[in-house]
């Protein structure tokens, strides 16, 4: 069985989340995002290249929201997958995706 992986890259203006996000790789994605979090005035996370996610993706988003508050930076999520939105809705957290978060 092939191990699914996920990655995050920073292109100077936003973060691109790619691959298959799950409990085995979510911490490495978060840790890697911290390396570039201070380089931008706004935290923008693009999920357009994410193939799949379990509930760890929602936990990751919550951690990024906490990070944006700690760093006093606006945050935005684009192209959120149906996987993440379904889990957020089931948890009653889908309202946190309406607009930008500060």
N, C-alpha and C positions, 0 to 999 in steps of 0.2 A: 504494500500500500504506500502510495506517495504521500509524503508529509506536505500539507498545504502551508503556504507561507504568505506573509503580508509584508509590506514595506511602506515607508513614507519618505518622500523627497521634498526638499525645499528649493523652489526655483527663483528665489529673490523677492517674490511677492506673495506666494501662497504655498501651502503644503498639499501634496498630492498623495492620497492614500491608495495603495494598489494591492491586488492579490486577494487572499482569503483570510479575513481577520477572525481569530479564534483565541481561546484561553491560552494556548501554548505560545502565541506570538504577540499578544496585545501589549505586554510590558515592554518588549523591545521596541515596538512602534512608538509607544509613549516616551520612552527614554531617548530615542533618536529625535523625536520632535522637540525635546527640551534643548537640544544642542543649538537650534536655530530660533527658538522662541524670542530671544532678545533682539534679533536682527530686523524685526518688522514692527510697524506701529499698530497693525491690526492682525489678529490671528484669523486666517482664512483657511479652512480645511475643505478640500475638494475630494469628493468620494466618487467621481465619475468613473474611475478605473478600478473600483472595488468590485470584486466578483461576488463575494458572499461574506456574511458576518453572523455570528451568534450573539448572544446577549453581552458578550465582552465588548462588542463595538459600542453599545450604549454606555457601558461603564467607562470606556475610554473617552467618549464625548463628555460625560459628566466631569471627568478629571480635567479635560481641556477647559471646560467652563470655569472650574475652580482656579485653574492656572491663569485664565484671563482676568479673573477678579484679583488674584494676588499681584499680577503684573499691571493691573489697571489698564488693560487693553481691550478694545472691542473684539468680539469674536463672531465669526460667521461660518455656517456650514452650507456647502453647495452640493447638489446632486446626491442627496442622501438616498440610500438604497431602500427598497421596499422592506427588506429584512429588518433593517434598523427601525424604520418607521412603525412596522407592525409590533415589534418588541416594545418600543416606546409607548405606543397606544395601549398595549396590554398592561403596561406598568403605570398608566395614567400620566406619562411624562411627555406626551406628544405636544403639549402646549408650549414646551420650552423651545420649540423649533420655529415659532412664529416670529420672524424678523431677526434682527441682530440681538446679541446678548452682550451686556456690559458687566 
